[in-house]
């Protein structure tokens, strides 16, 4: 879709922010870790979160005025005050509307049928659902979630097929700085920034090397 490739470079101040507000006792339990390393020849920054800790809560941060409005990155982060955050899904630079459905507080606040669905349940389980562009998928089990993509890994296997998810703009397919979300078999959430420009296939390999069994690409913002 055209919208899925029009936003590179603007996501920092305009898009949804994916947040991990962790309580102080979660930090004390060692449920969050941050590290940098080289993976497959690329410089990688990783926030690893243990979703098995009930003190961990995941949420979606929206601009103060809601969907289709902008807010500075500093303001958005200061207002939500998470302990970890990563930019979220793609949006159309003309309308500022996301290209994928967004659920927060158990309620869909925006609906658009592009990409893989990532659902966080109230008990901190993560469900990935493949969906065809233009078709709805059931997100009723999600406390929060969104549709993004493309899917990188599914149950430990490579699952890259961007065009089947509705991602067709040629600007998405080169080597770029990328962000991604993955989950390990032990329910560890990985929020990953790859600072070296990489393609989708290389990003999938990086996520697999980091231990993710399921993973999706996010918009490569700051």
N, C-alpha and C positions, 0 to 999 in steps of 0.2 A: 504494500500500500504506500501511497505517496507520503502520508503523514508519518509513517514509521521511520522515514529517513531524513526528515527535514529539520531535526532539532539539535544536531550535534553542536556542542559548544554553548548552548543556552540552558541546559538542564539545571545548572547550579542554582539559578535564581528563579526558575519558572516552574519546575516540575514537583511532583510528589517526592517527599523524602521518606525513606524507609528507616524506621527507628528501632533501636533496642534500648528501651529505658530499663536499666538494671538497678535493682535496689542494693543498698549498701551491703546487706548480708550476702547477696549473691557475689559481690566482689570479694568479701571475706572468705567465702567458700572456694574461691579460685574458679568461679564459673565463667569468667571471661579472661581471654588472653589476647595480646596483640603481638605480632611478630613480623619481621621482614626477612626475606630470603630470596635467593635465586632459584627459580623453578623452570626447568626446560629452557635455560638460557635467558629467562625474563625476570626482571625485578618485580617482586610481588610483596604487597602488604596484606596482611590477613587479620581480621578480627574473628576469633573463634569463641563461640558461645555454647555453653552446655545447657541444652534445652531440657535436660532431665531435672534441673534445679527449679523447683516451683517458684522461687523468688524472681526468676527471669520472666519478663513480659515483653512481648513484641507488639509494635503498633505502627501505624502509618501516619506520617506527619503531613498535613495539608497546609497550604497558605492560609493566612488569617481570614481572608475573605472567601476562601473556598475554591472549588474547581474553577478553572478558566481565569484565575487571577495570579498575579506575580507577587513575590515577596523576596527580599534579599536573602542570600544564604545565611548571613550572620544573624539576621532577625529571626529566620525560621528556626535555626538551631537554638538560639538563645531562648526563644519562646517555648519550645518543646523540651529543652534541657535533657536530651538523652545522654547516656554514657557511651553510646556508639551509634553511628548513623552512616548510611550510604544512600546515594542518589538512587531513584527508583526507575520508573517506567518512561517510555517515550511519550512525546506530545507533539501536537501540531503548532508550529511557531506562529501561525496566523491567528488561530483561535485560542491557543493555550490549553486546549482540551487534550487529555491523555488519549492514547490509542488503545488502552486496555481498561477493563473493568477494575474498580477499586472498591474494596470492602473494608470498613473500619467500624469497630464497636458492634460487630455482628450484622451490619447493615450495608447494603450496596449504596455508595454515595455517587457512583458513576458507572455507567454500563457502556462498554464498547468491545466488540468481539474480535480481538486480534491477540494472538500469542498463546503461550502456555499459562495455565492457571496455577498459582502458588497459594495454597491455603494454610493458614496457621490456626489450629483448633484451640479451644480454651485450655486443653491440657498440654499445650506446646508440642503437638505433633505437626509435622509438615506434610501436606499432600500435594503432589504434582499431578496435574491433569492435562493431557493433550487435548486440544480442541481445534477444529477447523475454523478458518477465518469466516466471520459472518454468522457463526453458530454460537448459541449460548451454552454455558456449562453450569452445572449445579454447584454454587458456592455457599449453600445454606449452612454447611458445617463450619464455615470459617468465622473465627472471631475477627480476623483481619486477613487481607490477602489482595491479590491483584493478578492481572494477566500481563505477562511480559515475554521476553524471549530474545533469540530463539532458545529452545531446549538444547542443552549440551550433552547431558548424561541422563540415562533412565535405567535404574536398577543396575548400575555398574557398567552399562554398555553405552557406547557412543550413540547419540540420538539426534544428530544435527541434520535438520531439514528446514531451513528458514523459510523458503518459499511456500511450503505447505502450511505454515502458520500465518502467512500474510505479509511476510517481510520481503519486499522486492526491490526497494530503492538501492541502486548500485553503490551509494555512499556508505552503506552499512557493511559492505563485504570486503573492504581492504583491511590492511593492518592499522589498528587504532589502539589507543589507550582504552582499556576495557574494565568494567566492573562486572562482578558475577556473584551469584548466591548459590551455595551448595549445602547439602546435608550429608553427613556421614552415616554409615550403618548404625552407629552408636548414638544417633540423635544429637550430633554436634553441628551447629549452624556455622557456616563459613561465609563471611562477607569479605570479598576479595577484590582488591584493586591491582591490576597489572599495569605497572607504570611504563613498561616497554610496549610499543605498539605491536599488537598481535592480531592474527586472523581468528575467525570463529573456531576452526579446527584446532589451532594451537591453544586457544583458550580452553577448549574441552579437555585437551591433554593435560593442561596445567591443573584444572580442577580435579581430574582423576588422580593425578600425582599427589595432590594435597589430601586425598582420601575421601573425596565426595563420591557418593554413589548416585545421587541425583543432583542436577545443577542446571541453572538457566543463566543466560546473559541478562544484565541490566543495562540501562543507558549509561554510556561511558562519560559521565560528568566528572566533576572535581572530587 
